[in-house]
Amino acid sequence: MADKKFIGSHTRSKEGPRHVSGRGLYTDDFTLPGMLQGMILRSPHAHAKIISVDPSWALKNPNVVGIITPEDIKNNSKPFKPGRYAAGLKRPIDEYASAIDKVRYVGEPVAAVAARDRGTAEDALELIAVDYEPLRAR
Protein backbone atom coordinates (compact mmCIF):
# COMPACT_ATOMS: atom_id res chain seq x y z
CA MET A 1 0.00 0.00 0.00
CA ALA A 2 1.32 3.44 -0.94
CA ASP A 3 2.41 5.90 1.73
CA LYS A 4 -0.49 8.35 2.25
CA LYS A 5 1.14 10.93 4.51
CA PHE A 6 1.08 13.59 1.76
CA ILE A 7 -2.54 13.09 0.67
CA GLY A 8 -4.62 16.04 1.84
CA SER A 9 -1.64 17.87 3.32
CA HIS A 10 -0.13 21.18 2.25
CA THR A 11 3.35 21.28 0.72
CA ARG A 12 5.55 24.32 0.21
CA SER A 13 6.61 25.04 -3.34
CA LYS A 14 10.33 25.66 -3.83
CA GLU A 15 9.82 27.50 -7.13
CA GLY A 16 6.47 29.19 -6.47
CA PRO A 17 7.59 32.26 -4.49
CA ARG A 18 10.20 33.41 -7.02
CA HIS A 19 7.88 32.88 -10.00
CA VAL A 20 4.85 34.68 -8.55
CA SER A 21 7.07 37.56 -7.41
CA GLY A 22 8.55 38.03 -10.91
CA ARG A 23 12.03 36.77 -10.01
CA GLY A 24 11.76 33.49 -11.93
CA LEU A 25 14.14 32.84 -14.81
CA TYR A 26 13.11 31.09 -18.00
CA THR A 27 15.13 29.96 -21.01
CA ASP A 28 14.16 33.17 -22.84
CA ASP A 29 15.87 35.16 -20.07
CA PHE A 30 19.34 33.76 -20.80
CA THR A 31 21.78 35.13 -23.35
CA LEU A 32 25.12 33.45 -23.92
CA PRO A 33 27.93 34.41 -26.31
CA GLY A 34 27.24 33.07 -29.80
CA MET A 35 23.69 32.04 -28.93
CA LEU A 36 21.18 32.06 -31.81
CA GLN A 37 17.48 32.86 -31.83
CA GLY A 38 15.18 30.21 -33.27
CA MET A 39 11.72 30.89 -34.69
CA ILE A 40 9.14 28.59 -36.27
CA LEU A 41 7.08 29.43 -39.37
CA ARG A 42 3.60 27.97 -38.85
CA SER A 43 0.81 27.16 -41.28
CA PRO A 44 -2.08 29.61 -41.63
CA HIS A 45 -4.18 26.79 -43.17
CA ALA A 46 -6.14 23.98 -41.55
CA HIS A 47 -5.51 21.66 -44.51
CA ALA A 48 -3.34 22.45 -47.52
CA LYS A 49 -0.82 20.90 -49.86
CA ILE A 50 2.64 22.50 -49.68
CA ILE A 51 3.57 23.32 -53.27
CA SER A 52 6.92 24.98 -52.50
CA VAL A 53 8.98 26.60 -49.77
CA ASP A 54 11.54 29.17 -50.89
CA PRO A 55 13.83 30.61 -48.18
CA SER A 56 16.19 32.37 -50.61
CA TRP A 57 15.17 35.97 -49.71
CA ALA A 58 15.52 35.28 -46.00
CA LEU A 59 18.94 33.69 -46.48
CA LYS A 60 20.28 36.90 -48.06
CA ASN A 61 20.50 38.46 -44.59
CA PRO A 62 24.00 37.74 -43.19
CA ASN A 63 22.52 37.46 -39.67
CA VAL A 64 20.36 34.50 -40.72
CA VAL A 65 22.50 31.47 -39.94
CA GLY A 66 20.20 28.81 -41.35
CA ILE A 67 16.71 27.81 -42.37
CA ILE A 68 15.19 24.34 -42.20
CA THR A 69 12.52 23.57 -44.79
CA PRO A 70 10.22 20.55 -45.18
CA GLU A 71 12.65 19.16 -47.76
CA ASP A 72 15.48 19.35 -45.20
CA ILE A 73 13.37 17.56 -42.59
CA LYS A 74 12.40 14.82 -45.04
CA ASN A 75 15.97 14.30 -46.29
CA ASN A 76 17.71 14.45 -42.91
CA SER A 77 15.38 12.75 -40.44
CA LYS A 78 13.11 9.77 -40.05
CA PRO A 79 9.40 9.88 -39.22
CA PHE A 80 8.18 9.26 -35.70
CA LYS A 81 6.57 5.89 -35.16
CA PRO A 82 3.66 5.34 -35.24
CA GLY A 83 2.69 9.01 -35.53
CA ARG A 84 -0.27 10.70 -33.87
CA TYR A 85 -2.46 10.25 -36.94
CA ALA A 86 -2.16 6.46 -36.78
CA ALA A 87 -5.20 5.80 -34.57
CA GLY A 88 -7.98 4.22 -36.58
CA LEU A 89 -6.19 4.40 -39.94
CA LYS A 90 -5.59 1.39 -42.16
CA ARG A 91 -2.17 2.78 -43.04
CA PRO A 92 -0.37 5.07 -40.56
CA ILE A 93 0.73 8.48 -41.84
CA ASP A 94 4.43 9.23 -41.40
CA GLU A 95 4.83 12.13 -39.01
CA TYR A 96 7.94 14.32 -38.96
CA ALA A 97 9.03 17.25 -36.81
CA SER A 98 7.28 19.59 -39.26
CA ALA A 99 4.85 19.38 -42.14
CA ILE A 100 6.34 17.70 -45.20
CA ASP A 101 3.94 17.48 -48.14
CA LYS A 102 0.88 19.07 -46.59
CA VAL A 103 -0.31 20.78 -43.44
CA ARG A 104 -3.06 19.22 -41.38
CA TYR A 105 -3.87 21.96 -38.88
CA VAL A 106 -3.49 25.71 -38.36
CA GLY A 107 -0.17 26.35 -36.65
CA GLU A 108 1.59 23.20 -37.86
CA PRO A 109 5.35 23.91 -38.19
CA VAL A 110 6.44 24.41 -41.79
CA ALA A 111 9.97 25.87 -41.50
CA ALA A 112 12.47 27.00 -38.85
CA VAL A 113 14.93 29.90 -38.77
CA ALA A 114 18.13 30.34 -36.77
CA ALA A 115 19.41 33.92 -36.61
CA ARG A 116 21.79 36.02 -34.54
CA ASP A 117 18.94 37.99 -32.91
CA ARG A 118 15.18 37.84 -32.45
CA GLY A 119 14.34 40.71 -34.81
CA THR A 120 16.28 39.13 -37.65
CA ALA A 121 14.61 35.77 -37.02
CA GLU A 122 11.15 37.37 -37.07
CA ASP A 123 11.95 39.28 -40.28
CA ALA A 124 13.30 36.10 -41.89
CA LEU A 125 10.04 34.25 -41.21
CA GLU A 126 8.18 36.89 -43.23
CA LEU A 127 10.60 36.46 -46.15
CA ILE A 128 10.13 32.70 -46.51
CA ALA A 129 7.82 32.20 -49.49
CA VAL A 130 5.45 29.27 -49.01
CA ASP A 131 3.04 28.35 -51.79
CA TYR A 132 0.03 26.43 -50.47
CA GLU A 133 -2.85 24.77 -52.27
CA PRO A 134 -5.71 24.90 -49.75
CA LEU A 135 -7.62 21.64 -49.44
CA ARG A 136 -11.10 20.92 -48.15
CA ALA A 137 -11.10 20.20 -44.43
CA ARG A 138 -12.08 16.65 -43.58
C-alpha positions as CSV (number, residue, x, y, z in Angstrom):
1,M,0.0,0.0,0.0
2,A,1.3,3.4,-0.9
3,D,2.4,5.9,1.7
4,K,-0.5,8.3,2.3
5,K,1.1,10.9,4.5
6,F,1.1,13.6,1.8
7,I,-2.5,13.1,0.7
8,G,-4.6,16.0,1.8
9,S,-1.6,17.9,3.3
10,H,-0.1,21.2,2.2
11,T,3.3,21.3,0.7
12,R,5.6,24.3,0.2
13,S,6.6,25.0,-3.3
14,K,10.3,25.7,-3.8
15,E,9.8,27.5,-7.1
16,G,6.5,29.2,-6.5
17,P,7.6,32.3,-4.5
18,R,10.2,33.4,-7.0
19,H,7.9,32.9,-10.0
20,V,4.9,34.7,-8.5
21,S,7.1,37.6,-7.4
22,G,8.6,38.0,-10.9
23,R,12.0,36.8,-10.0
24,G,11.8,33.5,-11.9
25,L,14.1,32.8,-14.8
26,Y,13.1,31.1,-18.0
27,T,15.1,30.0,-21.0
28,D,14.2,33.2,-22.8
29,D,15.9,35.2,-20.1
30,F,19.3,33.8,-20.8
31,T,21.8,35.1,-23.4
32,L,25.1,33.4,-23.9
33,P,27.9,34.4,-26.3
34,G,27.2,33.1,-29.8
35,M,23.7,32.0,-28.9
36,L,21.2,32.1,-31.8
37,Q,17.5,32.9,-31.8
38,G,15.2,30.2,-33.3
39,M,11.7,30.9,-34.7
40,I,9.1,28.6,-36.3
41,L,7.1,29.4,-39.4
42,R,3.6,28.0,-38.9
43,S,0.8,27.2,-41.3
44,P,-2.1,29.6,-41.6
45,H,-4.2,26.8,-43.2
46,A,-6.1,24.0,-41.6
47,H,-5.5,21.7,-44.5
48,A,-3.3,22.4,-47.5
49,K,-0.8,20.9,-49.9
50,I,2.6,22.5,-49.7
51,I,3.6,23.3,-53.3
52,S,6.9,25.0,-52.5
53,V,9.0,26.6,-49.8
54,D,11.5,29.2,-50.9
55,P,13.8,30.6,-48.2
56,S,16.2,32.4,-50.6
57,W,15.2,36.0,-49.7
58,A,15.5,35.3,-46.0
59,L,18.9,33.7,-46.5
60,K,20.3,36.9,-48.1
61,N,20.5,38.5,-44.6
62,P,24.0,37.7,-43.2
63,N,22.5,37.5,-39.7
64,V,20.4,34.5,-40.7
65,V,22.5,31.5,-39.9
66,G,20.2,28.8,-41.3
67,I,16.7,27.8,-42.4
68,I,15.2,24.3,-42.2
69,T,12.5,23.6,-44.8
70,P,10.2,20.6,-45.2
71,E,12.6,19.2,-47.8
72,D,15.5,19.3,-45.2
73,I,13.4,17.6,-42.6
74,K,12.4,14.8,-45.0
75,N,16.0,14.3,-46.3
76,N,17.7,14.4,-42.9
77,S,15.4,12.7,-40.4
78,K,13.1,9.8,-40.0
79,P,9.4,9.9,-39.2
80,F,8.2,9.3,-35.7
81,K,6.6,5.9,-35.2
82,P,3.7,5.3,-35.2
83,G,2.7,9.0,-35.5
84,R,-0.3,10.7,-33.9
85,Y,-2.5,10.3,-36.9
86,A,-2.2,6.5,-36.8
87,A,-5.2,5.8,-34.6
88,G,-8.0,4.2,-36.6
89,L,-6.2,4.4,-39.9
90,K,-5.6,1.4,-42.2
91,R,-2.2,2.8,-43.0
92,P,-0.4,5.1,-40.6
93,I,0.7,8.5,-41.8
94,D,4.4,9.2,-41.4
95,E,4.8,12.1,-39.0
96,Y,7.9,14.3,-39.0
97,A,9.0,17.3,-36.8
98,S,7.3,19.6,-39.3
99,A,4.8,19.4,-42.1
100,I,6.3,17.7,-45.2
101,D,3.9,17.5,-48.1
102,K,0.9,19.1,-46.6
103,V,-0.3,20.8,-43.4
104,R,-3.1,19.2,-41.4
105,Y,-3.9,22.0,-38.9
106,V,-3.5,25.7,-38.4
107,G,-0.2,26.3,-36.6
108,E,1.6,23.2,-37.9
109,P,5.3,23.9,-38.2
110,V,6.4,24.4,-41.8
111,A,10.0,25.9,-41.5
112,A,12.5,27.0,-38.9
113,V,14.9,29.9,-38.8
114,A,18.1,30.3,-36.8
115,A,19.4,33.9,-36.6
116,R,21.8,36.0,-34.5
117,D,18.9,38.0,-32.9
118,R,15.2,37.8,-32.5
119,G,14.3,40.7,-34.8
120,T,16.3,39.1,-37.6
121,A,14.6,35.8,-37.0
122,E,11.2,37.4,-37.1
123,D,11.9,39.3,-40.3
124,A,13.3,36.1,-41.9
125,L,10.0,34.2,-41.2
126,E,8.2,36.9,-43.2
127,L,10.6,36.5,-46.2
128,I,10.1,32.7,-46.5
129,A,7.8,32.2,-49.5
130,V,5.4,29.3,-49.0
131,D,3.0,28.4,-51.8
132,Y,0.0,26.4,-50.5
133,E,-2.9,24.8,-52.3
134,P,-5.7,24.9,-49.8
135,L,-7.6,21.6,-49.4
136,R,-11.1,20.9,-48.2
137,A,-11.1,20.2,-44.4
138,R,-12.1,16.7,-43.6
